[in-house]
Amino acid sequence: MDLLLWRHAEAIDGTPDHTRELTERGQRQARNVAAWLNERRPKRLRVLVSPTTRTRQTASAFTDDFEVVPSLGPEGGVADLLAATGWPDSDRTCLVVGHQPALGRLAALLLAGEEADWTIKKGALWWFTTRTRNGETQHVLRAVVPPDLV
């Protein structure tokens, strides 16, 4: 299974938090990463998105075919991400457009074996895959795509 974690792009400050929209820079970030992802679009891709405006706008730069999952909102955690995606056992690739700190904590769990307060930059995409070697399941970081370098 492949799992792609995409943090929402830069959004305006303010309240209420759930209705914050992307800035012009955030819109560029989302388009840049979406263009990179379109060139490498996995087959059988399922796109899951937090219910916030900024995550839906980020995902919309890539596709309009996404599922809004309430448990992936800013208050969600690693367990919510794992439950929603079916990691690592699903037979489909899953792209999650979500929030810190849950995305960073999941990245830490996958790479270091325990949750930690890692930061995924706004607009960045981290791409993980699982593989089995010598009977051992391994989590591999395939790519990190910062929005300002694509």
Residue, then its C-alpha position, 0 to 999 in steps of 0.5 A: m500500500d502507498l500512503l500520501l500525506w499532504r498538508h494543506a497549503e498556506a491559509i489566511d489567519g483567523t477564525p473560525d478555523h474550519t473556514r480559513e481559505l488558502t492565500e494566493r501563495g497557498q493556491r500556488q503551493a497547491r497547484n505546484v504539488a498537484a502538478w507534480l502528483n498528476e505526473r505520478r498519479p497512482k492507479r486506484l487512488r483514494v483521496l481523503v480530505s479533512p472537512t476544513t475549507r483549506t484542505r478541500q481547496t488544496a485537494s481541489a487543485f489536484t482533483d474534485d473526486f475526494e471524500v470528506v472525512p470528519s475525523l481527519g479535521p484539525e482535532g484528529g490524531v494518528a489513530d484517526l488517520l490509520a483508521a480512515t486509510g486502512w494503512p498498511d493493509s488496504d489494496r488501494t493507494c490513499l492520499v490524505v489532505g490534512h493537518q499538523p500535528a497528526l500528519g507529522r506524528l504519523a510520519a514519525l511513527l512510520l519512519a521512527g517507530e513511535e509518534a513524535d512532534w515532526t513537522i510537515k511543511k504547509g503544502a508539502l507532500w510525503w509519500f510512503t509505501t510498504r514492502t516486505r523483505n525477508g518476511e519483515t514489513q518495512h515502511v519506506l519514504r518514497a518522496v518528500v515534495p516541498p511546494d516551493l521546489v516543484 
